[in-house]
Amino acid sequence: MKRIPVIVVAGFLGSGKTTLLNHLLGGSRGTRIGVVVNDFGAIGIDAMSVAGQVDSTVSLSNGCLCCAVDVSELDDMLAKLDSLVDVIVIEASGLAEPQAMTRMLLASQNPRLVYGGLVLLVDAAEFPDDLARHLRVADLVVLNKADRVADPAALASEIDRLKPGVPVLLSSFGRVDPALLFDPRPRERYGQLSFEDLLDEEHDHVHYDSIEFTADEAMNPVRLMAFLDARPKGLYRIKGFVRFDVPGYRQRFGLHTVGAFLRFERSAWPGPRRTELVLIGTGLDVAAIRAGLASCVEPDPSAVDPQSMLEVLRYTA
């Protein structure tokens, strides 16, 4: 069964959540995104306005859906969306505190849904004083409107002081590559690139490094978890599949991270059994990351204590 990731976008009023949602929808390119909002004013997602409407679903021209709900109807709305879309993005403000939203999604009994992490938008130009409360559950911080302040790096350092280790992504106008949050559908390229394609290549991807790592040998669970626990700054996303081959754990382990959020999913191997990972970020030390992953390769997986898989299983959906 394909599981639909549910990503929460939180942030203070005016931080740019609707702009970010518009950007994701505009760059969806065939990925069906379900956006759930709870704003009783005019919602600026494309040309849509659902002022005062609750439990309403509107189809957008790009195949995406937008819904307006109140918190009591959230689970029902997600159940309606899970067979229609590839990913669900929830705007948390107005629905509930981010902590409550996270607990609700993690406790969901819907087998088609899986929690995909919480993205916290912070307005660099109006840096909030009570940020620490929201940072507690943030997996990735988007420091938006970075173009409006003289020293955004100082604000990023302040966020790191409040929650050490949380990845901080600088952004302007809510421009965040969708690939940092979820897996867009593969593009099909036929003929000449369109002007929209060229703009997308220019603005969405040029600032990100992408590293591919493959290994036919199995990985050591202890060493791999140590690598994941100490992810370098600037590494915003990891996706792919891991081969462990520890006795009793020879399934395929799908790996998905958004910022600090980490999840494994077990499934059968459909083809060759090998580790294949893609890592996305900015300012990455490619050689060091490749060396770190290579050091996780286990030459004798049959000798690995199965108890060492417990740390991996903690993150299994």
C-alpha positions as CSV (number, residue, x, y, z in Angstrom):
1,M,0.0,0.0,0.0
2,K,1.3,3.4,-0.9
3,R,1.4,5.7,2.1
4,I,0.7,9.4,1.7
5,P,3.1,11.7,3.7
6,V,1.4,14.4,5.7
7,I,3.6,17.5,6.2
8,V,2.7,20.3,8.6
9,V,3.6,23.9,7.8
10,A,3.4,26.1,10.8
11,G,4.4,29.7,11.5
12,F,3.3,33.0,12.9
13,L,0.8,35.2,11.1
14,G,2.5,36.9,8.1
15,S,5.5,34.5,8.0
16,G,4.7,33.5,4.5
17,K,2.8,30.2,4.8
18,T,0.3,30.9,2.0
19,T,3.2,32.1,-0.2
20,L,5.0,28.8,0.4
21,L,1.9,26.8,-0.3
22,N,1.4,28.7,-3.6
23,H,5.0,28.0,-4.5
24,L,4.6,24.3,-3.9
25,L,1.4,24.2,-5.9
26,G,3.0,26.2,-8.7
27,G,5.9,23.8,-8.9
28,S,3.9,20.6,-8.4
29,R,4.4,19.5,-12.1
30,G,2.1,16.5,-11.9
31,T,2.4,15.8,-8.2
32,R,-1.1,15.9,-6.7
33,I,-0.9,18.0,-3.6
34,G,-3.7,18.1,-1.1
35,V,-3.6,21.4,0.9
36,V,-5.6,21.6,4.1
37,V,-6.2,25.1,5.4
38,N,-8.3,26.7,8.2
39,D,-8.4,30.4,7.5
40,F,-11.8,32.1,7.6
41,G,-10.6,34.9,5.4
42,A,-9.8,34.9,1.7
43,I,-7.2,32.2,1.0
44,G,-4.8,33.2,-1.6
45,I,-4.0,29.7,-3.0
46,D,-4.1,30.3,-6.8
47,A,-7.4,32.0,-7.6
48,M,-9.3,30.2,-4.8
49,S,-11.4,31.9,-2.2
50,V,-13.2,29.8,0.5
51,A,-14.1,32.6,2.9
52,G,-16.2,31.2,5.7
53,Q,-16.5,27.7,4.2
54,V,-15.8,24.7,6.2
55,D,-15.5,21.1,5.0
56,S,-15.2,22.3,1.4
57,T,-12.9,20.8,-1.2
58,V,-11.9,22.8,-4.3
59,S,-10.1,21.3,-7.3
60,L,-7.3,23.4,-8.7
61,S,-6.3,23.5,-12.3
62,N,-3.0,21.6,-11.8
63,G,-4.7,18.5,-10.4
64,C,-4.2,19.6,-6.8
65,L,-6.9,19.9,-4.2
66,C,-7.5,22.5,-1.5
67,C,-9.7,22.0,1.5
68,A,-11.1,24.1,4.3
69,V,-11.8,22.4,7.6
70,D,-12.0,23.0,11.3
71,V,-10.0,20.9,13.7
72,S,-12.8,18.4,14.5
73,E,-13.1,17.5,10.9
74,L,-9.4,17.1,10.1
75,D,-9.2,13.3,10.3
76,D,-12.3,12.9,8.1
77,M,-10.9,15.3,5.5
78,L,-7.6,13.5,5.4
79,A,-9.4,10.2,4.8
80,K,-11.2,11.8,1.8
81,L,-7.9,13.0,0.4
82,D,-5.7,10.0,0.9
83,S,-6.8,8.2,-2.3
84,L,-6.7,11.3,-4.4
85,V,-3.3,12.9,-3.9
86,D,0.4,12.1,-3.6
87,V,1.2,14.3,-0.6
88,I,-0.8,16.3,1.9
89,V,0.3,19.7,3.3
90,I,-1.5,21.1,6.4
91,E,-1.3,24.7,7.3
92,A,-1.2,24.4,11.1
93,S,-2.0,28.0,12.1
94,G,-5.7,28.3,12.9
95,L,-6.1,24.6,13.2
96,A,-4.2,23.9,16.4
97,E,-0.9,24.5,18.1
98,P,1.9,22.7,16.2
99,Q,2.5,20.4,19.1
100,A,-1.1,19.3,19.2
101,M,-1.2,18.9,15.4
102,T,2.0,16.7,15.5
103,R,0.5,14.5,18.3
104,M,-2.7,14.1,16.3
105,L,-1.0,12.9,13.1
106,L,1.4,10.6,14.9
107,A,-1.6,9.0,16.7
108,S,-3.6,8.6,13.4
109,Q,-4.9,5.0,12.8
110,N,-5.3,5.7,9.1
111,P,-3.0,3.1,7.4
112,R,-2.7,5.1,4.2
113,L,-1.2,8.2,6.0
114,V,2.2,8.7,7.5
115,Y,3.6,11.8,9.3
116,G,6.1,13.6,7.1
117,G,7.5,16.2,9.5
118,L,6.8,19.8,10.6
119,V,8.2,22.8,8.7
120,L,8.3,26.0,10.7
121,L,8.3,29.3,8.8
122,V,9.9,32.2,10.6
123,D,9.7,35.8,9.4
124,A,13.3,37.1,9.3
125,A,12.0,40.7,9.1
126,E,9.7,40.4,12.1
127,F,11.7,37.9,14.2
128,P,9.4,36.6,17.0
129,D,10.4,36.8,20.6
130,D,8.6,33.6,21.7
131,L,10.0,31.4,19.0
132,A,11.4,28.8,21.3
133,R,7.9,27.4,22.1
134,H,7.3,26.6,18.4
135,L,10.8,25.3,17.8
136,R,10.3,22.4,20.1
137,V,8.6,20.3,17.4
138,A,10.1,21.8,14.3
139,D,12.0,19.4,12.0
140,L,13.0,22.1,9.5
141,V,13.0,25.9,9.9
142,V,12.5,28.0,6.8
143,L,13.8,31.5,7.6
144,N,11.7,33.4,5.1
145,K,12.1,37.0,3.9
146,A,15.8,36.6,4.3
147,D,16.3,39.2,1.6
148,R,14.8,41.9,4.0
149,V,17.4,41.7,6.7
150,A,21.0,42.7,6.7
151,D,22.4,39.6,8.5
152,P,20.1,36.5,8.1
153,A,23.0,34.3,9.2
154,A,22.9,35.9,12.7
155,L,19.2,35.0,12.9
156,A,20.0,31.4,11.8
157,S,22.6,31.3,14.6
158,E,20.0,32.4,17.1
159,I,17.6,29.7,16.0
160,D,20.5,27.2,16.4
161,R,21.1,28.5,19.9
162,L,17.4,28.0,20.8
163,K,17.2,24.5,19.3
164,P,20.7,23.2,18.5
165,G,21.0,21.1,15.4
166,V,17.7,22.0,13.8
167,P,18.3,22.6,10.0
168,V,17.7,26.2,9.0
169,L,16.9,27.0,5.3
170,L,17.1,30.7,4.2
171,S,14.4,31.6,1.8
172,S,12.8,34.6,0.1
173,F,9.1,34.8,-1.1
174,G,8.5,31.3,0.2
175,R,10.7,29.7,-2.5
176,V,11.4,26.2,-1.2
177,D,12.2,23.3,-3.6
178,P,9.4,20.8,-3.2
179,A,12.1,18.0,-3.3
180,L,13.2,19.2,0.1
181,L,9.8,18.3,1.6
182,F,8.5,15.3,-0.5
183,D,9.1,13.2,-3.6
184,P,7.7,15.0,-6.6
185,R,6.6,12.8,-9.5
186,P,9.4,12.2,-12.0
187,R,9.3,14.6,-14.8
188,E,8.8,13.5,-18.4
189,R,10.9,15.5,-20.8
190,Y,9.9,15.5,-24.4
191,G,11.3,17.9,-26.9
192,Q,12.4,21.4,-26.1
193,L,12.3,22.7,-22.6
194,S,9.5,25.2,-21.9
195,F,10.1,28.7,-20.5
196,E,8.5,27.4,-17.2
197,D,11.0,24.5,-17.2
198,L,13.9,26.9,-17.6
199,L,12.6,29.2,-14.8
200,D,12.2,26.2,-12.5
201,E,15.8,25.0,-13.2
202,E,17.1,28.6,-12.6
203,H,15.3,29.4,-9.4
204,D,14.4,26.1,-7.6
205,H,17.4,23.9,-8.0
206,V,20.6,25.9,-8.7
207,H,21.2,26.6,-5.0
208,Y,21.0,22.9,-3.8
209,D,23.7,20.2,-3.8
210,S,22.6,16.6,-4.6
211,I,24.7,13.6,-3.6
212,E,24.0,10.1,-4.6
213,F,25.3,7.1,-2.7
214,T,25.0,3.4,-3.6
215,A,26.4,0.3,-2.1
216,D,25.8,-3.4,-3.0
217,E,26.9,-4.4,0.5
218,A,24.7,-4.2,3.5
219,M,24.9,-1.2,6.0
220,N,25.7,-1.5,9.7
221,P,22.7,-0.2,11.7
222,V,24.7,1.3,14.6
223,R,27.1,3.2,12.3
224,L,24.3,4.4,10.0
225,M,22.2,5.7,12.9
226,A,25.3,7.5,14.2
227,F,25.7,9.1,10.8
228,L,22.0,10.1,10.7
229,D,22.1,11.5,14.3
230,A,25.0,13.7,13.4
231,R,23.8,15.0,10.0
232,P,25.9,18.0,8.9
233,K,24.4,21.5,8.7
234,G,22.9,22.2,5.4
235,L,21.7,18.7,4.8
236,Y,17.9,19.1,4.5
237,R,16.7,15.9,2.9
238,I,17.7,12.2,2.6
239,K,15.6,9.7,0.7
240,G,16.1,6.2,-0.7
241,F,16.5,2.6,0.5
242,V,18.8,0.8,2.9
243,R,20.0,-2.8,2.9
244,F,20.9,-4.1,6.4
245,D,20.8,-7.9,6.0
246,V,21.0,-8.4,9.8
247,P,19.4,-11.8,10.7
248,G,15.7,-11.3,10.9
249,Y,15.8,-7.9,9.1
250,R,16.4,-8.6,5.5
251,Q,13.6,-6.5,4.1
252,R,14.1,-3.2,2.2
253,F,14.1,-0.2,4.6
254,G,12.9,3.0,2.9
255,L,14.6,6.1,4.5
256,H,12.9,9.5,4.5
257,T,14.1,12.6,6.3
258,V,12.9,16.2,6.2
259,G,15.3,18.3,8.3
260,A,15.6,16.6,11.7
261,F,12.6,14.3,11.0
262,L,13.5,10.7,10.2
263,R,11.4,7.7,9.2
264,F,12.0,4.2,8.0
265,E,9.5,2.0,6.2
266,R,9.9,-1.7,5.6
267,S,8.9,-3.4,2.4
268,A,9.8,-6.3,0.2
269,W,12.7,-6.0,-2.3
270,P,11.2,-5.6,-5.8
271,G,14.6,-5.9,-7.4
272,P,18.4,-6.0,-6.6
273,R,19.1,-5.7,-2.9
274,R,21.3,-2.6,-2.5
275,T,21.5,0.7,-0.6
276,E,20.5,3.7,-2.8
277,L,20.3,7.1,-1.2
278,V,20.0,10.7,-2.4
279,L,21.0,13.6,-0.1
280,I,20.0,17.2,-0.8
281,G,21.2,20.4,0.8
282,T,23.4,23.4,0.5
283,G,27.1,23.9,1.2
284,L,27.7,20.2,1.6
285,D,31.1,18.6,2.0
286,V,30.5,15.9,-0.7
287,A,33.7,14.0,0.0
288,A,33.1,13.9,3.8
289,I,29.5,12.7,3.4
290,R,30.4,10.0,0.9
291,A,33.2,8.9,3.3
292,G,30.8,8.9,6.2
293,L,28.3,6.7,4.4
294,A,31.0,4.4,3.1
295,S,32.2,3.8,6.7
296,C,28.7,2.5,7.5
297,V,29.1,-0.4,5.1
298,E,29.1,-3.8,7.0
299,P,31.3,-6.5,5.5
300,D,29.8,-9.3,7.6
301,P,26.1,-8.5,8.4
302,S,25.5,-12.1,9.7
303,A,27.8,-11.2,12.6
304,V,25.8,-8.1,13.6
305,D,23.7,-8.5,16.8
306,P,20.0,-8.2,15.8
307,Q,19.5,-6.1,18.9
308,S,21.4,-3.4,17.2
309,M,18.4,-2.9,14.9
310,L,16.3,-1.6,17.8
311,E,17.5,2.0,17.1
312,V,16.3,1.7,13.5
313,L,13.0,0.2,14.5
314,R,12.3,3.2,16.7
315,Y,11.9,5.2,13.5
316,T,9.9,2.6,11.6
317,A,6.4,3.8,10.6
